């Protein structure tokens, strides 16, 4: 897939654990893990909005287009 999810990078930069982010966003740790691994077919804008608010970042810092992937 050409979309790369850099959620692990942002979590590390913010020194936040996946469990904490999942609680803030209101999703399960399993769903967050699937999102981090890129194994989801889509993400709701409302979820992306909550993730960006929690990590104080822009969507482009989490999602990246990489044509070689």
Gaussian input, Z-matrix of N, CA and C with variables (Angstrom, degrees):
# hf/3-21g

backbone

0 1
 N
 C     1     B1
 C     2     B2     1     A1
 N     3     B3     2     A2     1     D1
 C     4     B4     3     A3     2     D2
 C     5     B5     4     A4     3     D3
 N     6     B6     5     A5     4     D4
 C     7     B7     6     A6     5     D5
 C     8     B8     7     A7     6     D6
 N     9     B9     8     A8     7     D7
 C    10    B10     9     A9     8     D8
 C    11    B11    10    A10     9     D9
 N    12    B12    11    A11    10    D10
 C    13    B13    12    A12    11    D11
 C    14    B14    13    A13    12    D12
 N    15    B15    14    A14    13    D13
 C    16    B16    15    A15    14    D14
 C    17    B17    16    A16    15    D15
 N    18    B18    17    A17    16    D16
 C    19    B19    18    A18    17    D17
 C    20    B20    19    A19    18    D18
 N    21    B21    20    A20    19    D19
 C    22    B22    21    A21    20    D20
 C    23    B23    22    A22    21    D21
 N    24    B24    23    A23    22    D22
 C    25    B25    24    A24    23    D23
 C    26    B26    25    A25    24    D24
 N    27    B27    26    A26    25    D25
 C    28    B28    27    A27    26    D26
 C    29    B29    28    A28    27    D27
 N    30    B30    29    A29    28    D28
 C    31    B31    30    A30    29    D29
 C    32    B32    31    A31    30    D30
 N    33    B33    32    A32    31    D31
 C    34    B34    33    A33    32    D32
 C    35    B35    34    A34    33    D33
 N    36    B36    35    A35    34    D34
 C    37    B37    36    A36    35    D35
 C    38    B38    37    A37    36    D36
 N    39    B39    38    A38    37    D37
 C    40    B40    39    A39    38    D38
 C    41    B41    40    A40    39    D39
 N    42    B42    41    A41    40    D40
 C    43    B43    42    A42    41    D41
 C    44    B44    43    A43    42    D42
 N    45    B45    44    A44    43    D43
 C    46    B46    45    A45    44    D44
 C    47    B47    46    A46    45    D45
 N    48    B48    47    A47    46    D46
 C    49    B49    48    A48    47    D47
 C    50    B50    49    A49    48    D48
 N    51    B51    50    A50    49    D49
 C    52    B52    51    A51    50    D50
 C    53    B53    52    A52    51    D51
 N    54    B54    53    A53    52    D52
 C    55    B55    54    A54    53    D53
 C    56    B56    55    A55    54    D54
 N    57    B57    56    A56    55    D55
 C    58    B58    57    A57    56    D56
 C    59    B59    58    A58    57    D57
 N    60    B60    59    A59    58    D58
 C    61    B61    60    A60    59    D59
 C    62    B62    61    A61    60    D60
 N    63    B63    62    A62    61    D61
 C    64    B64    63    A63    62    D62
 C    65    B65    64    A64    63    D63
 N    66    B66    65    A65    64    D64
 C    67    B67    66    A66    65    D65
 C    68    B68    67    A67    66    D66
 N    69    B69    68    A68    67    D67
 C    70    B70    69    A69    68    D68
 C    71    B71    70    A70    69    D69
 N    72    B72    71    A71    70    D70
 C    73    B73    72    A72    71    D71
 C    74    B74    73    A73    72    D72
 N    75    B75    74    A74    73    D73
 C    76    B76    75    A75    74    D74
 C    77    B77    76    A76    75    D75
 N    78    B78    77    A77    76    D76
 C    79    B79    78    A78    77    D77
 C    80    B80    79    A79    78    D78
 N    81    B81    80    A80    79    D79
 C    82    B82    81    A81    80    D80
 C    83    B83    82    A82    81    D81
 N    84    B84    83    A83    82    D82
 C    85    B85    84    A84    83    D83
 C    86    B86    85    A85    84    D84
 N    87    B87    86    A86    85    D85
 C    88    B88    87    A87    86    D86
 C    89    B89    88    A88    87    D87
 N    90    B90    89    A89    88    D88
 C    91    B91    90    A90    89    D89
 C    92    B92    91    A91    90    D90
 N    93    B93    92    A92    91    D91
 C    94    B94    93    A93    92    D92
 C    95    B95    94    A94    93    D93
 N    96    B96    95    A95    94    D94
 C    97    B97    96    A96    95    D95
 C    98    B98    97    A97    96    D96
 N    99    B99    98    A98    97    D97
 C   100   B100    99    A99    98    D98
 C   101   B101   100   A100    99    D99
 N   102   B102   101   A101   100   D100
 C   103   B103   102   A102   101   D101
 C   104   B104   103   A103   102   D102
 N   105   B105   104   A104   103   D103
 C   106   B106   105   A105   104   D104
 C   107   B107   106   A106   105   D105
 N   108   B108   107   A107   106   D106
 C   109   B109   108   A108   107   D107
 C   110   B110   109   A109   108   D108
 N   111   B111   110   A110   109   D109
 C   112   B112   111   A111   110   D110
 C   113   B113   112   A112   111   D111
 N   114   B114   113   A113   112   D112
 C   115   B115   114   A114   113   D113
 C   116   B116   115   A115   114   D114
 N   117   B117   116   A116   115   D115
 C   118   B118   117   A117   116   D116
 C   119   B119   118   A118   117   D117
 N   120   B120   119   A119   118   D118
 C   121   B121   120   A120   119   D119
 C   122   B122   121   A121   120   D120
 N   123   B123   122   A122   121   D121
 C   124   B124   123   A123   122   D122
 C   125   B125   124   A124   123   D123
 N   126   B126   125   A125   124   D124
 C   127   B127   126   A126   125   D125
 C   128   B128   127   A127   126   D126
 N   129   B129   128   A128   127   D127
 C   130   B130   129   A129   128   D128
 C   131   B131   130   A130   129   D129
 N   132   B132   131   A131   130   D130
 C   133   B133   132   A132   131   D131
 C   134   B134   133   A133   132   D132
 N   135   B135   134   A134   133   D133
 C   136   B136   135   A135   134   D134
 C   137   B137   136   A136   135   D135
 N   138   B138   137   A137   136   D136
 C   139   B139   138   A138   137   D137
 C   140   B140   139   A139   138   D138
 N   141   B141   140   A140   139   D139
 C   142   B142   141   A141   140   D140
 C   143   B143   142   A142   141   D141
 N   144   B144   143   A143   142   D142
 C   145   B145   144   A144   143   D143
 C   146   B146   145   A145   144   D144
 N   147   B147   146   A146   145   D145
 C   148   B148   147   A147   146   D146
 C   149   B149   148   A148   147   D147
 N   150   B150   149   A149   148   D148
 C   151   B151   150   A150   149   D149
 C   152   B152   151   A151   150   D150
 N   153   B153   152   A152   151   D151
 C   154   B154   153   A153   152   D152
 C   155   B155   154   A154   153   D153
 N   156   B156   155   A155   154   D154
 C   157   B157   156   A156   155   D155
 C   158   B158   157   A157   156   D156
 N   159   B159   158   A158   157   D157
 C   160   B160   159   A159   158   D158
 C   161   B161   160   A160   159   D159
 N   162   B162   161   A161   160   D160
 C   163   B163   162   A162   161   D161
 C   164   B164   163   A163   162   D162
 N   165   B165   164   A164   163   D163
 C   166   B166   165   A165   164   D164
 C   167   B167   166   A166   165   D165
 N   168   B168   167   A167   166   D166
 C   169   B169   168   A168   167   D167
 C   170   B170   169   A169   168   D168
 N   171   B171   170   A170   169   D169
 C   172   B172   171   A171   170   D170
 C   173   B173   172   A172   171   D171
 N   174   B174   173   A173   172   D172
 C   175   B175   174   A174   173   D173
 C   176   B176   175   A175   174   D174
 N   177   B177   176   A176   175   D175
 C   178   B178   177   A177   176   D176
 C   179   B179   178   A178   177   D177
 N   180   B180   179   A179   178   D178
 C   181   B181   180   A180   179   D179
 C   182   B182   181   A181   180   D180
 N   183   B183   182   A182   181   D181
 C   184   B184   183   A183   182   D182
 C   185   B185   184   A184   183   D183
 N   186   B186   185   A185   184   D184
 C   187   B187   186   A186   185   D185
 C   188   B188   187   A187   186   D186
 N   189   B189   188   A188   187   D187
 C   190   B190   189   A189   188   D188
 C   191   B191   190   A190   189   D189
 N   192   B192   191   A191   190   D190
 C   193   B193   192   A192   191   D191
 C   194   B194   193   A193   192   D192
 N   195   B195   194   A194   193   D193
 C   196   B196   195   A195   194   D194
 C   197   B197   196   A196   195   D195
 N   198   B198   197   A197   196   D196
 C   199   B199   198   A198   197   D197
 C   200   B200   199   A199   198   D198
 N   201   B201   200   A200   199   D199
 C   202   B202   201   A201   200   D200
 C   203   B203   202   A202   201   D201
 N   204   B204   203   A203   202   D202
 C   205   B205   204   A204   203   D203
 C   206   B206   205   A205   204   D204

   B1=1.4454
   B2=1.5265
   B3=1.2846
   B4=1.4584
   B5=1.5280
   B6=1.3290
   B7=1.4623
   B8=1.5249
   B9=1.3187
   B10=1.4672
   B11=1.5239
   B12=1.3364
   B13=1.4630
   B14=1.5241
   B15=1.3230
   B16=1.4674
   B17=1.5220
   B18=1.3170
   B19=1.4556
   B20=1.5243
   B21=1.3227
   B22=1.4675
   B23=1.5309
   B24=1.3232
   B25=1.4625
   B26=1.5235
   B27=1.3309
   B28=1.4651
   B29=1.5248
   B30=1.3135
   B31=1.4735
   B32=1.5269
   B33=1.3101
   B34=1.4682
   B35=1.5302
   B36=1.3182
   B37=1.4769
   B38=1.5307
   B39=1.3180
   B40=1.4642
   B41=1.5333
   B42=1.3448
   B43=1.4687
   B44=1.5348
   B45=1.3329
   B46=1.4560
   B47=1.5269
   B48=1.3099
   B49=1.4609
   B50=1.5309
   B51=1.3062
   B52=1.4644
   B53=1.5206
   B54=1.3196
   B55=1.4662
   B56=1.5320
   B57=1.3206
   B58=1.4613
   B59=1.5280
   B60=1.3250
   B61=1.4683
   B62=1.5219
   B63=1.3184
   B64=1.4653
   B65=1.5268
   B66=1.3236
   B67=1.4644
   B68=1.5240
   B69=1.3155
   B70=1.4691
   B71=1.5236
   B72=1.3405
   B73=1.4649
   B74=1.5319
   B75=1.3297
   B76=1.4602
   B77=1.5149
   B78=1.3358
   B79=1.4591
   B80=1.5323
   B81=1.3153
   B82=1.4523
   B83=1.5216
   B84=1.3229
   B85=1.4689
   B86=1.5240
   B87=1.3323
   B88=1.4695
   B89=1.5243
   B90=1.3311
   B91=1.4655
   B92=1.5234
   B93=1.3135
   B94=1.4582
   B95=1.5268
   B96=1.3218
   B97=1.4621
   B98=1.5265
   B99=1.3286
   B100=1.4666
   B101=1.5249
   B102=1.3271
   B103=1.4606
   B104=1.5255
   B105=1.3254
   B106=1.4668
   B107=1.5182
   B108=1.3254
   B109=1.4595
   B110=1.5304
   B111=1.3264
   B112=1.4663
   B113=1.5146
   B114=1.3192
   B115=1.4606
   B116=1.5256
   B117=1.3180
   B118=1.4601
   B119=1.5188
   B120=1.3211
   B121=1.4592
   B122=1.5156
   B123=1.3266
   B124=1.4540
   B125=1.5125
   B126=1.3152
   B127=1.4611
   B128=1.5239
   B129=1.3090
   B130=1.4664
   B131=1.5312
   B132=1.3108
   B133=1.4587
   B134=1.5224
   B135=1.3251
   B136=1.4605
   B137=1.5283
   B138=1.3296
   B139=1.4625
   B140=1.5184
   B141=1.3143
   B142=1.4618
   B143=1.5271
   B144=1.3251
   B145=1.4579
   B146=1.5309
   B147=1.3156
   B148=1.4670
   B149=1.5247
   B150=1.3217
   B151=1.4739
   B152=1.5272
   B153=1.3203
   B154=1.4649
   B155=1.5284
   B156=1.3209
   B157=1.4617
   B158=1.5238
   B159=1.3296
   B160=1.4630
   B161=1.5312
   B162=1.3266
   B163=1.4681
   B164=1.5262
   B165=1.3298
   B166=1.4605
   B167=1.5352
   B168=1.3348
   B169=1.4611
   B170=1.5216
   B171=1.3031
   B172=1.4587
   B173=1.5353
   B174=1.3407
   B175=1.4584
   B176=1.5296
   B177=1.3146
   B178=1.4687
   B179=1.5125
   B180=1.3252
   B181=1.4662
   B182=1.5301
   B183=1.3308
   B184=1.4648
   B185=1.5163
   B186=1.3332
   B187=1.4588
   B188=1.5231
   B189=1.3109
   B190=1.4663
   B191=1.5205
   B192=1.3238
   B193=1.4569
   B194=1.5226
   B195=1.3389
   B196=1.4675
   B197=1.5200
   B198=1.3339
   B199=1.4586
   B200=1.5283
   B201=1.2966
   B202=1.4578
   B203=1.5157
   B204=1.3122
   B205=1.4757
   B206=1.4998
   A1=108.93
   A2=116.58
   A3=121.58
   A4=113.59
   A5=117.79
   A6=121.30
   A7=108.84
   A8=115.79
   A9=122.38
   A10=107.67
   A11=116.17
   A12=121.97
   A13=108.62
   A14=116.00
   A15=122.16
   A16=112.16
   A17=116.70
   A18=120.60
   A19=111.82
   A20=117.54
   A21=120.91
   A22=111.16
   A23=116.39
   A24=121.34
   A25=109.99
   A26=116.38
   A27=120.27
   A28=111.08
   A29=117.02
   A30=119.82
   A31=110.22
   A32=117.06
   A33=121.11
   A34=110.46
   A35=116.75
   A36=120.34
   A37=111.71
   A38=115.68
   A39=120.59
   A40=112.27
   A41=115.35
   A42=121.02
   A43=111.13
   A44=114.27
   A45=121.37
   A46=108.84
   A47=115.69
   A48=120.57
   A49=109.86
   A50=115.43
   A51=121.11
   A52=111.24
   A53=116.41
   A54=121.12
   A55=110.37
   A56=116.26
   A57=121.07
   A58=111.00
   A59=116.33
   A60=120.51
   A61=110.75
   A62=117.15
   A63=120.95
   A64=110.85
   A65=116.73
   A66=120.74
   A67=111.32
   A68=117.15
   A69=121.55
   A70=110.79
   A71=115.89
   A72=121.50
   A73=111.50
   A74=116.34
   A75=120.15
   A76=113.27
   A77=116.27
   A78=120.81
   A79=108.24
   A80=116.12
   A81=119.26
   A82=110.21
   A83=115.26
   A84=119.96
   A85=110.22
   A86=116.85
   A87=121.06
   A88=109.81
   A89=117.28
   A90=120.27
   A91=111.13
   A92=117.73
   A93=120.66
   A94=110.27
   A95=116.37
   A96=120.97
   A97=110.94
   A98=116.75
   A99=120.90
   A100=110.81
   A101=116.35
   A102=120.60
   A103=110.33
   A104=117.21
   A105=121.07
   A106=111.86
   A107=116.88
   A108=120.65
   A109=112.77
   A110=116.40
   A111=120.09
   A112=113.23
   A113=117.31
   A114=121.17
   A115=113.32
   A116=117.05
   A117=120.80
   A118=108.94
   A119=115.85
   A120=119.89
   A121=111.79
   A122=116.54
   A123=119.47
   A124=110.53
   A125=114.97
   A126=121.46
   A127=107.32
   A128=116.54
   A129=120.54
   A130=109.23
   A131=115.11
   A132=119.56
   A133=110.82
   A134=117.65
   A135=120.60
   A136=110.75
   A137=116.89
   A138=120.87
   A139=110.33
   A140=116.70
   A141=121.29
   A142=110.62
   A143=116.44
   A144=121.98
   A145=110.57
   A146=117.33
   A147=121.42
   A148=111.77
   A149=116.61
   A150=120.52
   A151=109.57
   A152=116.68
   A153=120.76
   A154=111.05
   A155=117.62
   A156=121.13
   A157=110.27
   A158=116.89
   A159=121.33
   A160=111.42
   A161=116.37
   A162=120.70
   A163=112.78
   A164=116.43
   A165=122.54
   A166=110.66
   A167=114.05
   A168=120.13
   A169=110.39
   A170=115.86
   A171=123.12
   A172=109.20
   A173=118.31
   A174=120.40
   A175=113.23
   A176=116.94
   A177=121.48
   A178=113.73
   A179=116.85
   A180=119.54
   A181=110.97
   A182=115.48
   A183=120.24
   A184=111.16
   A185=116.25
   A186=121.64
   A187=110.06
   A188=115.85
   A189=121.46
   A190=109.47
   A191=116.10
   A192=121.18
   A193=108.37
   A194=114.96
   A195=120.35
   A196=108.07
   A197=118.07
   A198=121.12
   A199=114.84
   A200=118.49
   A201=120.82
   A202=114.45
   A203=116.92
   A204=120.40
   A205=111.16
   D1=143.75
   D2=-175.53
   D3=-84.15
   D4=-7.15
   D5=177.95
   D6=-99.21
   D7=123.68
   D8=-179.68
   D9=-107.31
   D10=132.23
   D11=179.09
   D12=-98.92
   D13=116.79
   D14=-178.85
   D15=-101.49
   D16=36.66
   D17=-176.68
   D18=-66.39
   D19=-37.18
   D20=178.28
   D21=-60.36
   D22=-39.21
   D23=179.83
   D24=-62.92
   D25=-45.98
   D26=-179.07
   D27=-67.20
   D28=-38.50
   D29=177.11
   D30=-61.50
   D31=-42.14
   D32=180.00
   D33=-66.13
   D34=-42.12
   D35=179.63
   D36=-62.47
   D37=-35.26
   D38=-178.20
   D39=-91.86
   D40=-0.14
   D41=-178.45
   D42=52.44
   D43=48.66
   D44=-178.96
   D45=-121.09
   D46=143.76
   D47=178.26
   D48=-90.46
   D49=155.36
   D50=179.36
   D51=-58.45
   D52=-40.02
   D53=-178.82
   D54=-60.01
   D55=-43.56
   D56=-179.79
   D57=-64.18
   D58=-44.64
   D59=179.26
   D60=-63.29
   D61=-42.58
   D62=179.59
   D63=-59.41
   D64=-41.34
   D65=178.88
   D66=-65.50
   D67=-43.53
   D68=-179.85
   D69=-63.37
   D70=-44.32
   D71=-175.65
   D72=-76.02
   D73=-29.42
   D74=-179.30
   D75=88.92
   D76=31.78
   D77=175.10
   D78=-123.88
   D79=164.97
   D80=-179.86
   D81=-76.37
   D82=157.80
   D83=177.22
   D84=-63.14
   D85=-33.48
   D86=179.06
   D87=-63.48
   D88=-46.16
   D89=179.55
   D90=-65.47
   D91=-37.56
   D92=177.18
   D93=-65.20
   D94=-40.41
   D95=178.06
   D96=-62.65
   D97=-41.70
   D98=177.70
   D99=-63.46
   D100=-38.92
   D101=177.74
   D102=-65.55
   D103=-44.79
   D104=-179.90
   D105=-61.02
   D106=-35.84
   D107=-177.92
   D108=-82.90
   D109=-7.88
   D110=179.51
   D111=79.25
   D112=17.98
   D113=-176.79
   D114=-92.94
   D115=15.82
   D116=177.02
   D117=-105.14
   D118=154.14
   D119=-179.74
   D120=-90.54
   D121=-14.70
   D122=-179.51
   D123=-167.81
   D124=167.81
   D125=176.96
   D126=-140.58
   D127=136.00
   D128=179.12
   D129=-69.86
   D130=144.54
   D131=176.75
   D132=-60.96
   D133=-35.38
   D134=179.55
   D135=-64.06
   D136=-37.13
   D137=177.24
   D138=-69.52
   D139=-44.43
   D140=177.88
   D141=-61.05
   D142=-39.06
   D143=177.91
   D144=-61.06
   D145=-45.50
   D146=179.99
   D147=-66.98
   D148=-38.09
   D149=177.96
   D150=-64.14
   D151=-46.02
   D152=-179.53
   D153=-64.28
   D154=-38.38
   D155=178.38
   D156=-65.24
   D157=-43.66
   D158=-178.15
   D159=-66.93
   D160=-38.04
   D161=-177.47
   D162=-94.36
   D163=-2.38
   D164=-178.84
   D165=50.43
   D166=58.48
   D167=-178.22
   D168=-142.48
   D169=175.67
   D170=176.79
   D171=-98.70
   D172=153.22
   D173=178.47
   D174=-54.71
   D175=-34.22
   D176=179.35
   D177=-66.60
   D178=-16.98
   D179=176.59
   D180=-82.43
   D181=-16.29
   D182=-179.75
   D183=-101.44
   D184=-41.74
   D185=-177.77
   D186=-108.14
   D187=134.70
   D188=-177.42
   D189=-136.03
   D190=137.25
   D191=176.01
   D192=-91.71
   D193=124.39
   D194=179.33
   D195=-133.42
   D196=98.41
   D197=-174.02
   D198=-59.65
   D199=-21.12
   D200=-179.23
   D201=-81.32
   D202=-8.53
   D203=-177.11
   D204=-77.78

